[in-house]
Amino acid sequence: MSAPSGNRCGHDPRQPKLSPAHPIRKGKGGLPRILSLAAERAKAWYFHPKKCPLLSHPNRQTRSERREACQIVLETILSHLDLASMCLGVPTPASGFIDIDMRTIVRDSGIGQRRIERAIALFKEAGFMKVTQPRTQNEEGDYFGCRAIRVVTDTLFEWLGLGPMLQREREKASERLRRKAQKLNRKLSDFMGRMRDTLKKAGRMLFQQPSFQTDEKRMEETRRWNMACAKYMIAGFDPDECRCRTNAELGLPVGYSPGRRA
């Protein structure tokens, strides 16, 4: 039996599914309240498209199936948003900033990749997101694409009436990241100190402490690169120009990119 709407994705206009397979974590141990609040406020756009003309076609109303996908993808995006940099991904001490890939978005949203891509295209047209696909060159001179950098702009939160709250939460996020790096550094130093004492007692004096500062520095440099690149993306430059300008600004090699291969 076919879906009531006649589509092939299972969408029912009378009973839309507006939340992803993995909703934003709330409450104690969850994500900052601004992220779930933004997702909740945006749900009004499904039932009242005119509340967000940026997501409406100028001559006709956007299809309900597309509006449903936008709600699902938006909450998925928000659940992976790093507020400090406004990029989708996770800053880590060991690997720097790790951008999420499309496979993760598909898994957590619970819908097909084509629907996701169409929803993201609408967000880009509305000015809610910027996406760039950095490329880098290997030793053989061949270029390959790195993982896409996806940036959420302040415009999204401003449309939802959360602009001032966003600024406060971004400051808190930056401070949490700084404290986390310091805390990990201190714990690792204590651990390595105990290891040194143990090895000294055993007469093994060749032990050398690995430098956590290297990882912390890499994390901060990657974060700075993503934030600088996002600035040029929001300004409207194409992906290659964004990378070139970012590397020139930070004094890095022309082909540098902190992203991982997609």
VOKEKE-587033 format. One record per residue: residue in three letters; x, y, z of N, C-alpha, C in turn; residue number from 1. Coordinates in nm, 2 decimals. Layout:
REM VOKEKE-587033
[ala,[X,Y,Z],[X,Y,Z],[X,Y,Z],NUM] ...
//
This chain:
REM VOKEKE-587033
[met,[0.08,-0.12,0.00],[0.00,0.00,0.00],[0.09,0.12,0.00],1] [ser,[0.06,0.22,-0.09],[0.15,0.34,-0.10],[0.12,0.43,0.02],2] [ala,[0.22,0.52,0.04],[0.20,0.62,0.15],[0.09,0.72,0.11],3] [pro,[0.02,0.78,0.21],[-0.09,0.87,0.18],[-0.06,0.98,0.09],4] [ser,[0.07,1.03,0.09],[0.11,1.14,0.01],[0.15,1.10,-0.13],5] [gly,[0.17,0.97,-0.15],[0.21,0.93,-0.29],[0.36,0.93,-0.30],6] [asn,[0.44,0.97,-0.20],[0.58,0.97,-0.22],[0.64,0.84,-0.18],7] [arg,[0.77,0.83,-0.20],[0.84,0.70,-0.17],[0.92,0.70,-0.04],8] [cys,[0.92,0.81,0.03],[1.00,0.82,0.15],[0.92,0.79,0.28],9] [gly,[0.79,0.76,0.26],[0.70,0.73,0.38],[0.65,0.85,0.45],10] [his,[0.66,0.97,0.39],[0.61,1.09,0.45],[0.46,1.10,0.45],11] [asp,[0.40,1.13,0.56],[0.25,1.15,0.57],[0.23,1.29,0.62],12] [pro,[0.18,1.38,0.53],[0.15,1.52,0.57],[0.07,1.54,0.69],13] [arg,[-0.02,1.44,0.72],[-0.11,1.45,0.83],[-0.04,1.41,0.96],14] [gln,[0.06,1.33,0.95],[0.14,1.29,1.07],[0.29,1.30,1.04],15] [pro,[0.34,1.42,1.03],[0.48,1.43,0.99],[0.57,1.39,1.11],16] [lys,[0.69,1.34,1.07],[0.79,1.30,1.17],[0.89,1.42,1.17],17] [leu,[0.90,1.49,1.27],[0.98,1.62,1.27],[1.10,1.60,1.36],18] [ser,[1.13,1.48,1.41],[1.25,1.46,1.49],[1.33,1.35,1.43],19] [pro,[1.47,1.36,1.44],[1.55,1.26,1.38],[1.55,1.13,1.46],20] [ala,[1.62,1.03,1.41],[1.63,0.90,1.47],[1.71,0.92,1.61],21] [his,[1.80,1.01,1.61],[1.88,1.04,1.73],[1.85,1.19,1.77],22] [pro,[1.75,1.22,1.85],[1.72,1.36,1.89],[1.83,1.42,1.97],23] [ile,[1.83,1.55,1.99],[1.93,1.62,2.07],[1.91,1.57,2.22],24] [arg,[2.02,1.54,2.28],[2.02,1.50,2.42],[1.99,1.62,2.51],25] [lys,[1.89,1.60,2.60],[1.85,1.71,2.69],[1.88,1.67,2.83],26] [gly,[1.86,1.77,2.92],[1.87,1.75,3.06],[2.02,1.73,3.11],27] [lys,[2.03,1.68,3.22],[2.17,1.66,3.28],[2.25,1.57,3.19],28] [gly,[2.37,1.61,3.16],[2.46,1.54,3.07],[2.43,1.56,2.93],29] [gly,[2.33,1.64,2.89],[2.29,1.66,2.76],[2.37,1.78,2.70],30] [leu,[2.32,1.83,2.58],[2.38,1.94,2.51],[2.33,2.07,2.56],31] [pro,[2.39,2.18,2.54],[2.35,2.31,2.58],[2.20,2.34,2.54],32] [arg,[2.12,2.40,2.63],[1.98,2.42,2.60],[1.95,2.49,2.47],33] [ile,[2.04,2.58,2.43],[2.01,2.66,2.31],[1.99,2.57,2.19],34] [leu,[2.06,2.46,2.18],[2.05,2.37,2.07],[1.91,2.30,2.06],35] [ser,[1.86,2.25,2.17],[1.73,2.19,2.17],[1.62,2.30,2.15],36] [leu,[1.64,2.41,2.21],[1.54,2.52,2.20],[1.53,2.57,2.05],37] [ala,[1.65,2.58,1.98],[1.64,2.61,1.84],[1.57,2.51,1.76],38] [ala,[1.59,2.38,1.79],[1.52,2.28,1.71],[1.37,2.29,1.74],39] [glu,[1.33,2.31,1.87],[1.19,2.32,1.90],[1.12,2.44,1.83],40] [arg,[1.19,2.56,1.83],[1.13,2.67,1.77],[1.11,2.66,1.62],41] [ala,[1.21,2.59,1.56],[1.21,2.57,1.41],[1.09,2.48,1.37],42] [lys,[1.04,2.40,1.45],[0.93,2.31,1.42],[0.81,2.39,1.37],43] [ala,[0.80,2.51,1.42],[0.68,2.59,1.37],[0.68,2.62,1.22],44] [trp,[0.80,2.61,1.16],[0.82,2.63,1.02],[0.74,2.53,0.94],45] [tyr,[0.73,2.41,0.99],[0.66,2.30,0.92],[0.51,2.34,0.90],46] [phe,[0.45,2.38,1.01],[0.31,2.41,1.01],[0.28,2.55,0.96],47] [his,[0.37,2.64,0.97],[0.35,2.78,0.92],[0.48,2.82,0.84],48] [pro,[0.49,2.78,0.72],[0.60,2.81,0.63],[0.63,2.96,0.62],49] [lys,[0.52,3.04,0.62],[0.54,3.18,0.61],[0.62,3.25,0.72],50] [lys,[0.63,3.17,0.83],[0.71,3.22,0.94],[0.86,3.23,0.91],51] [cys,[0.90,3.15,0.80],[1.04,3.15,0.76],[1.04,3.16,0.61],52] [pro,[1.02,3.28,0.55],[1.01,3.29,0.40],[1.14,3.25,0.34],53] [leu,[1.25,3.25,0.41],[1.38,3.21,0.36],[1.38,3.06,0.31],54] [leu,[1.29,2.98,0.37],[1.28,2.84,0.34],[1.16,2.81,0.25],55] [ser,[1.10,2.92,0.20],[0.98,2.90,0.11],[1.01,2.94,-0.03],56] [his,[0.95,2.87,-0.13],[0.97,2.91,-0.27],[0.89,3.04,-0.29],57] [pro,[0.95,3.13,-0.37],[0.89,3.26,-0.39],[0.75,3.25,-0.46],58] [asn,[0.72,3.15,-0.54],[0.60,3.14,-0.61],[0.50,3.03,-0.56],59] [arg,[0.55,2.95,-0.47],[0.46,2.84,-0.42],[0.52,2.79,-0.29],60] [gln,[0.43,2.73,-0.21],[0.47,2.68,-0.08],[0.56,2.55,-0.10],61] [thr,[0.67,2.55,-0.02],[0.76,2.43,-0.02],[0.68,2.31,0.02],62] [arg,[0.70,2.20,-0.05],[0.63,2.07,-0.02],[0.65,2.03,0.12],63] [ser,[0.55,1.97,0.17],[0.55,1.92,0.31],[0.66,1.82,0.34],64] [glu,[0.68,1.74,0.24],[0.79,1.64,0.25],[0.93,1.70,0.27],65] [arg,[0.95,1.81,0.19],[1.08,1.89,0.21],[1.08,1.96,0.34],66] [arg,[0.97,2.01,0.39],[0.97,2.08,0.52],[1.00,1.98,0.63],67] [glu,[0.94,1.86,0.62],[0.97,1.76,0.72],[1.12,1.73,0.72],68] [ala,[1.18,1.71,0.60],[1.32,1.67,0.60],[1.40,1.79,0.66],69] [cys,[1.36,1.91,0.64],[1.44,2.03,0.69],[1.44,2.02,0.85],70] [gln,[1.33,1.98,0.91],[1.32,1.98,1.05],[1.41,1.86,1.10],71] [ile,[1.41,1.75,1.04],[1.49,1.64,1.08],[1.64,1.67,1.07],72] [val,[1.67,1.72,0.95],[1.82,1.75,0.93],[1.86,1.87,1.02],73] [leu,[1.78,1.97,1.04],[1.82,2.08,1.13],[1.85,2.03,1.27],74] [glu,[1.77,1.94,1.33],[1.80,1.90,1.46],[1.92,1.81,1.46],75] [thr,[1.94,1.73,1.36],[2.06,1.65,1.35],[2.19,1.74,1.34],76] [ile,[2.18,1.84,1.26],[2.29,1.94,1.25],[2.32,2.00,1.39],77] [leu,[2.22,2.05,1.45],[2.23,2.12,1.58],[2.29,2.02,1.69],78] [ser,[2.26,1.89,1.68],[2.31,1.80,1.78],[2.46,1.78,1.76],79] [his,[2.52,1.82,1.64],[2.66,1.80,1.62],[2.73,1.94,1.61],80] [leu,[2.67,2.04,1.65],[2.73,2.18,1.64],[2.82,2.21,1.75],81] [asp,[2.94,2.25,1.72],[3.04,2.30,1.82],[3.02,2.45,1.83],82] [leu,[2.96,2.49,1.94],[2.92,2.63,1.95],[3.05,2.72,1.95],83] [ala,[3.16,2.68,1.99],[3.28,2.76,2.00],[3.32,2.81,1.86],84] [ser,[3.31,2.72,1.76],[3.36,2.74,1.62],[3.24,2.76,1.52],85] [met,[3.12,2.71,1.56],[3.00,2.71,1.48],[3.02,2.61,1.36],86] [cys,[3.11,2.51,1.38],[3.13,2.41,1.28],[3.07,2.28,1.33],87] [leu,[3.04,2.19,1.24],[2.98,2.06,1.28],[3.10,1.96,1.30],88] [gly,[3.11,1.92,1.42],[3.22,1.83,1.45],[3.25,1.83,1.60],89] [val,[3.37,1.77,1.63],[3.41,1.76,1.77],[3.55,1.80,1.79],90] [pro,[3.59,1.89,1.87],[3.73,1.92,1.90],[3.78,1.82,2.00],91] [thr,[3.90,1.76,1.96],[3.95,1.65,2.05],[4.10,1.68,2.07],92] [pro,[4.15,1.65,2.19],[4.29,1.67,2.22],[4.39,1.59,2.13],93] [ala,[4.35,1.47,2.09],[4.44,1.39,2.01],[4.44,1.42,1.86],94] [ser,[4.33,1.45,1.81],[4.32,1.47,1.66],[4.28,1.60,1.61],95] [gly,[4.27,1.70,1.70],[4.22,1.83,1.66],[4.07,1.83,1.64],96] [phe,[4.03,1.92,1.55],[3.88,1.92,1.52],[3.84,1.82,1.41],97] [ile,[3.75,1.73,1.45],[3.71,1.63,1.36],[3.57,1.66,1.30],98] [asp,[3.57,1.70,1.18],[3.44,1.73,1.11],[3.36,1.60,1.09],99] [ile,[3.23,1.61,1.11],[3.14,1.49,1.09],[3.12,1.47,0.94],100] [asp,[3.10,1.35,0.90],[3.08,1.32,0.76],[2.94,1.29,0.73],101] [met,[2.90,1.28,0.60],[2.77,1.26,0.56],[2.71,1.13,0.62],102] [arg,[2.79,1.03,0.63],[2.75,0.90,0.69],[2.69,0.92,0.83],103] [thr,[2.75,1.00,0.91],[2.70,1.03,1.04],[2.57,1.10,1.04],104] [ile,[2.56,1.20,0.95],[2.43,1.27,0.94],[2.32,1.18,0.89],105] [val,[2.35,1.09,0.80],[2.25,0.99,0.75],[2.20,0.90,0.87],106] [arg,[2.30,0.85,0.94],[2.27,0.76,1.05],[2.19,0.82,1.16],107] [asp,[2.23,0.94,1.20],[2.16,1.01,1.31],[2.02,1.07,1.27],108] [ser,[2.01,1.10,1.15],[1.88,1.16,1.10],[1.78,1.05,1.08],109] [gly,[1.82,0.94,1.02],[1.73,0.83,0.99],[1.66,0.85,0.86],110] [ile,[1.70,0.94,0.78],[1.64,0.96,0.64],[1.75,0.94,0.54],111] [gly,[1.71,0.94,0.41],[1.81,0.91,0.30],[1.90,1.03,0.27],112] [gln,[2.01,1.00,0.21],[2.11,1.11,0.18],[2.06,1.21,0.09],113] [arg,[1.98,1.17,-0.01],[1.93,1.27,-0.11],[1.84,1.37,-0.04],114] [arg,[1.75,1.33,0.05],[1.67,1.42,0.12],[1.75,1.51,0.21],115] [ile,[1.86,1.46,0.27],[1.94,1.54,0.35],[2.01,1.65,0.26],116] [glu,[2.06,1.61,0.15],[2.13,1.70,0.06],[2.04,1.81,0.01],117] [arg,[1.91,1.78,-0.02],[1.82,1.88,-0.06],[1.79,1.98,0.05],118] [ala,[1.78,1.93,0.18],[1.75,2.01,0.29],[1.87,2.11,0.32],119] [ile,[1.99,2.05,0.31],[2.11,2.14,0.33],[2.12,2.24,0.22],120] [ala,[2.08,2.21,0.10],[2.08,2.31,-0.01],[1.99,2.42,0.02],121] [leu,[1.87,2.39,0.08],[1.78,2.50,0.12],[1.84,2.59,0.23],122] [phe,[1.91,2.52,0.33],[1.97,2.60,0.44],[2.08,2.69,0.38],123] [lys,[2.15,2.64,0.28],[2.26,2.72,0.22],[2.20,2.84,0.15],124] [glu,[2.09,2.82,0.07],[2.02,2.93,0.00],[1.96,3.03,0.10],125] [ala,[1.92,2.98,0.22],[1.86,3.07,0.32],[1.97,3.15,0.39],126] [gly,[2.09,3.11,0.38],[2.20,3.17,0.45],[2.22,3.12,0.59],127] [phe,[2.16,3.00,0.62],[2.17,2.94,0.75],[2.29,2.86,0.77],128] [met,[2.35,2.81,0.65],[2.47,2.73,0.65],[2.56,2.77,0.54],129] [lys,[2.69,2.73,0.56],[2.79,2.74,0.46],[2.87,2.61,0.46],130] [val,[2.89,2.56,0.34],[2.96,2.43,0.32],[3.07,2.44,0.22],131] [thr,[3.19,2.39,0.26],[3.30,2.39,0.17],[3.37,2.26,0.17],132] [gln,[3.43,2.22,0.06],[3.49,2.09,0.04],[3.64,2.11,0.02],133] [pro,[3.72,2.12,0.12],[3.87,2.15,0.10],[3.93,2.04,0.02],134] [arg,[4.04,2.07,-0.05],[4.12,1.97,-0.12],[4.26,1.99,-0.08],135] [thr,[4.33,1.88,-0.08],[4.47,1.88,-0.05],[4.55,1.80,-0.16],136] [gln,[4.68,1.82,-0.16],[4.76,1.75,-0.26],[4.86,1.65,-0.19],137] [asn,[4.87,1.53,-0.25],[4.96,1.43,-0.19],[5.10,1.45,-0.25],138] [glu,[5.19,1.36,-0.21],[5.32,1.37,-0.25],[5.34,1.34,-0.40],139] [glu,[5.24,1.27,-0.46],[5.25,1.25,-0.61],[5.19,1.36,-0.69],140] [gly,[5.14,1.46,-0.62],[5.08,1.58,-0.69],[4.93,1.57,-0.72],141] [asp,[4.87,1.46,-0.67],[4.73,1.44,-0.70],[4.65,1.51,-0.59],142] [tyr,[4.54,1.57,-0.63],[4.45,1.63,-0.54],[4.34,1.54,-0.50],143] [phe,[4.30,1.55,-0.37],[4.18,1.47,-0.33],[4.10,1.55,-0.23],144] [gly,[3.98,1.52,-0.22],[3.89,1.60,-0.13],[3.90,1.55,0.01],145] [cys,[3.90,1.65,0.10],[3.90,1.62,0.25],[3.75,1.63,0.29],146] [arg,[3.73,1.59,0.42],[3.60,1.59,0.47],[3.54,1.73,0.46],147] [ala,[3.41,1.74,0.42],[3.35,1.87,0.41],[3.34,1.95,0.54],148] [ile,[3.36,2.08,0.53],[3.34,2.17,0.65],[3.21,2.23,0.64],149] [arg,[3.12,2.21,0.74],[2.99,2.26,0.75],[2.98,2.36,0.86],150] [val,[2.94,2.48,0.83],[2.93,2.59,0.93],[2.79,2.64,0.94],151] [val,[2.74,2.65,1.06],[2.60,2.71,1.08],[2.63,2.86,1.11],152] [thr,[2.55,2.94,1.05],[2.57,3.09,1.07],[2.48,3.14,1.18],153] [asp,[2.52,3.26,1.22],[2.44,3.33,1.33],[2.30,3.36,1.28],154] [thr,[2.28,3.37,1.14],[2.15,3.40,1.09],[2.04,3.31,1.13],155] [leu,[2.07,3.18,1.14],[1.97,3.08,1.18],[1.92,3.11,1.32],156] [phe,[2.01,3.14,1.42],[1.97,3.17,1.55],[1.90,3.30,1.56],157] [glu,[1.94,3.40,1.48],[1.87,3.53,1.48],[1.73,3.52,1.44],158] [trp,[1.70,3.43,1.33],[1.57,3.41,1.28],[1.48,3.34,1.39],159] [leu,[1.54,3.27,1.48],[1.47,3.20,1.58],[1.46,3.28,1.71],160] [gly,[1.51,3.40,1.71],[1.51,3.49,1.82],[1.61,3.45,1.93],161] [leu,[1.72,3.39,1.89],[1.81,3.34,1.99],[1.95,3.40,1.97],162] [gly,[1.96,3.52,1.90],[2.09,3.58,1.87],[2.16,3.61,2.00],163] [pro,[2.11,3.69,2.10],[2.18,3.72,2.22],[2.22,3.60,2.30],164] [met,[2.13,3.50,2.30],[2.16,3.38,2.38],[2.28,3.30,2.31],165] [leu,[2.29,3.31,2.18],[2.39,3.24,2.11],[2.53,3.30,2.15],166] [gln,[2.54,3.43,2.16],[2.66,3.49,2.19],[2.71,3.45,2.33],167] [arg,[2.62,3.44,2.42],[2.65,3.40,2.56],[2.70,3.25,2.56],168] [glu,[2.63,3.17,2.49],[2.66,3.02,2.48],[2.79,3.00,2.41],169] [arg,[2.82,3.08,2.31],[2.95,3.06,2.24],[3.07,3.09,2.34],170] [glu,[3.05,3.20,2.42],[3.16,3.23,2.52],[3.17,3.12,2.62],171] [lys,[3.06,3.06,2.66],[3.07,2.95,2.76],[3.14,2.83,2.69],172] [ala,[3.10,2.80,2.57],[3.16,2.69,2.50],[3.31,2.70,2.49],173] [ser,[3.36,2.82,2.45],[3.50,2.85,2.44],[3.57,2.83,2.57],174] [glu,[3.51,2.87,2.68],[3.57,2.85,2.81],[3.57,2.71,2.85],175] [arg,[3.46,2.63,2.82],[3.46,2.49,2.85],[3.58,2.42,2.78],176] [leu,[3.60,2.45,2.65],[3.70,2.39,2.58],[3.84,2.42,2.64],177] [arg,[3.86,2.54,2.68],[3.99,2.58,2.74],[4.01,2.50,2.87],178] [arg,[3.91,2.49,2.95],[3.92,2.42,3.08],[3.94,2.27,3.06],179] [lys,[3.88,2.22,2.96],[3.90,2.08,2.93],[4.04,2.05,2.89],180] [ala,[4.10,2.13,2.81],[4.24,2.11,2.76],[4.33,2.12,2.88],181] [gln,[4.31,2.22,2.97],[4.39,2.23,3.09],[4.38,2.11,3.18],182] [lys,[4.25,2.06,3.20],[4.23,1.95,3.29],[4.30,1.82,3.23],183] [leu,[4.28,1.80,3.10],[4.35,1.68,3.05],[4.50,1.69,3.06],184] [asn,[4.55,1.81,3.04],[4.70,1.83,3.05],[4.74,1.80,3.19],185] [arg,[4.67,1.84,3.29],[4.71,1.82,3.43],[4.70,1.67,3.47],186] [lys,[4.59,1.61,3.43],[4.58,1.46,3.46],[4.69,1.38,3.39],187] [leu,[4.72,1.41,3.27],[4.83,1.34,3.20],[4.96,1.36,3.27],188] [ser,[4.98,1.48,3.31],[5.11,1.51,3.38],[5.12,1.43,3.51],189] [asp,[5.01,1.43,3.58],[5.01,1.35,3.71],[5.04,1.20,3.68],190] [phe,[4.97,1.15,3.58],[4.99,1.01,3.54],[5.14,0.98,3.50],191] [met,[5.19,1.07,3.42],[5.33,1.05,3.37],[5.43,1.06,3.48],192] [gly,[5.40,1.15,3.58],[5.48,1.16,3.70],[5.49,1.03,3.78],193] [arg,[5.37,0.97,3.80],[5.37,0.84,3.87],[5.45,0.73,3.79],194] [met,[5.44,0.73,3.66],[5.51,0.64,3.57],[5.66,0.66,3.59],195] [arg,[5.70,0.78,3.59],[5.84,0.81,3.60],[5.90,0.76,3.73],196] [asp,[5.82,0.78,3.84],[5.87,0.73,3.97],[5.88,0.58,3.97],197] [thr,[5.78,0.51,3.91],[5.79,0.37,3.91],[5.91,0.32,3.83],198] [leu,[5.93,0.38,3.72],[6.04,0.34,3.63],[6.18,0.37,3.70],199] [lys,[6.18,0.48,3.77],[6.31,0.51,3.84],[6.34,0.40,3.94],200] [lys,[6.24,0.36,4.02],[6.26,0.25,4.12],[6.31,0.12,4.05],201] [ala,[6.27,0.10,3.93],[6.31,-0.02,3.86],[6.44,0.00,3.79],202] [gly,[6.50,0.12,3.80],[6.63,0.14,3.74],[6.63,0.18,3.59],203] [arg,[6.51,0.21,3.54],[6.50,0.24,3.39],[6.48,0.39,3.38],204] [met,[6.59,0.45,3.34],[6.60,0.60,3.34],[6.58,0.66,3.20],205] [leu,[6.55,0.57,3.11],[6.54,0.62,2.97],[6.40,0.67,2.93],206] [phe,[6.31,0.66,3.03],[6.17,0.70,2.99],[6.16,0.85,2.97],207] [gln,[6.09,0.88,2.86],[6.06,1.02,2.83],[5.91,1.05,2.82],208] [gln,[5.87,1.16,2.88],[5.73,1.19,2.88],[5.69,1.25,2.74],209] [pro,[5.58,1.19,2.68],[5.53,1.24,2.56],[5.47,1.38,2.58],210] [ser,[5.48,1.46,2.49],[5.43,1.60,2.50],[5.28,1.61,2.47],211] [phe,[5.20,1.64,2.57],[5.06,1.67,2.55],[5.04,1.80,2.48],212] [gln,[5.14,1.89,2.50],[5.13,2.03,2.45],[5.12,2.02,2.29],213] [thr,[5.18,1.91,2.23],[5.17,1.90,2.09],[5.03,1.88,2.05],214] [asp,[4.96,1.79,2.12],[4.82,1.76,2.08],[4.73,1.88,2.11],215] [glu,[4.75,1.95,2.22],[4.67,2.07,2.26],[4.69,2.18,2.15],216] [lys,[4.82,2.19,2.11],[4.85,2.30,2.01],[4.78,2.26,1.88],217] [arg,[4.78,2.13,1.84],[4.72,2.09,1.72],[4.57,2.12,1.72],218] [met,[4.51,2.09,1.84],[4.36,2.11,1.85],[4.33,2.26,1.84],219] [glu,[4.41,2.35,1.90],[4.39,2.49,1.89],[4.41,2.54,1.75],220] [glu,[4.51,2.49,1.68],[4.54,2.54,1.54],[4.43,2.49,1.45],221] [thr,[4.38,2.37,1.47],[4.27,2.33,1.38],[4.14,2.41,1.40],222] [arg,[4.12,2.44,1.53],[4.00,2.52,1.56],[4.01,2.66,1.50],223] [arg,[4.13,2.72,1.51],[4.16,2.85,1.45],[4.14,2.85,1.30],224] [trp,[4.19,2.74,1.23],[4.17,2.72,1.09],[4.03,2.72,1.05],225] [asn,[3.95,2.63,1.12],[3.81,2.62,1.09],[3.73,2.75,1.11],226] [met,[3.76,2.83,1.21],[3.70,2.95,1.24],[3.73,3.06,1.13],227] [ala,[3.86,3.06,1.09],[3.90,3.15,0.99],[3.84,3.12,0.85],228] [cys,[3.83,2.99,0.82],[3.77,2.94,0.70],[3.63,2.98,0.69],229] [ala,[3.56,2.96,0.81],[3.42,2.99,0.81],[3.39,3.14,0.78],230] [lys,[3.48,3.22,0.82],[3.46,3.37,0.80],[3.46,3.40,0.65],231] [tyr,[3.54,3.33,0.57],[3.55,3.35,0.43],[3.43,3.28,0.36],232] [met,[3.39,3.17,0.42],[3.27,3.10,0.36],[3.15,3.19,0.37],233] [ile,[3.13,3.25,0.49],[3.01,3.34,0.51],[3.02,3.46,0.42],234] [ala,[3.14,3.50,0.39],[3.16,3.62,0.30],[3.12,3.58,0.16],235] [gly,[3.11,3.45,0.13],[3.06,3.42,-0.01],[3.17,3.37,-0.10],236] [phe,[3.29,3.35,-0.05],[3.40,3.30,-0.14],[3.38,3.15,-0.17],237] [asp,[3.43,3.10,-0.29],[3.42,2.96,-0.32],[3.52,2.88,-0.24],238] [pro,[3.50,2.75,-0.23],[3.58,2.67,-0.14],[3.73,2.68,-0.15],239] [asp,[3.78,2.68,-0.28],[3.93,2.69,-0.30],[3.98,2.82,-0.25],240] [glu,[3.90,2.93,-0.28],[3.94,3.06,-0.24],[3.94,3.07,-0.08],241] [cys,[3.84,3.01,-0.02],[3.83,3.01,0.13],[3.96,2.95,0.18],242] [arg,[4.00,2.83,0.13],[4.12,2.77,0.18],[4.24,2.85,0.16],243] [cys,[4.26,2.91,0.04],[4.38,2.99,0.01],[4.39,3.11,0.10],244] [arg,[4.27,3.18,0.12],[4.27,3.30,0.20],[4.30,3.26,0.35],245] [thr,[4.24,3.15,0.39],[4.27,3.10,0.53],[4.41,3.07,0.55],246] [asn,[4.47,3.00,0.46],[4.61,2.96,0.48],[4.70,3.08,0.47],247] [ala,[4.67,3.18,0.38],[4.75,3.30,0.37],[4.74,3.38,0.50],248] [glu,[4.62,3.39,0.56],[4.60,3.46,0.68],[4.67,3.40,0.80],249] [leu,[4.68,3.27,0.80],[4.75,3.20,0.91],[4.89,3.17,0.89],250] [gly,[4.94,3.20,0.77],[5.08,3.18,0.73],[5.11,3.03,0.71],251] [leu,[5.01,2.96,0.65],[5.03,2.81,0.63],[5.05,2.78,0.48],252] [pro,[5.10,2.66,0.45],[5.12,2.63,0.31],[5.00,2.64,0.23],253] [val,[5.01,2.66,0.10],[4.89,2.69,0.02],[4.79,2.57,0.02],254] [gly,[4.85,2.45,0.01],[4.76,2.33,0.01],[4.72,2.27,0.14],255] [tyr,[4.75,2.34,0.25],[4.72,2.29,0.38],[4.57,2.28,0.41],256] [ser,[4.53,2.17,0.48],[4.39,2.16,0.53],[4.39,2.06,0.65],257] [pro,[4.33,2.10,0.76],[4.33,2.01,0.87],[4.22,1.90,0.87],258] [gly,[4.14,1.90,0.77],[4.03,1.80,0.75],[4.09,1.66,0.72],259] [arg,[4.01,1.56,0.75],[4.05,1.43,0.71],[3.99,1.39,0.58],260] [arg,[4.05,1.29,0.52],[4.00,1.25,0.39],[3.86,1.19,0.41],261] [ala,[3.77,1.24,0.32],[3.63,1.20,0.33],[3.61,1.05,0.32],262] 
//
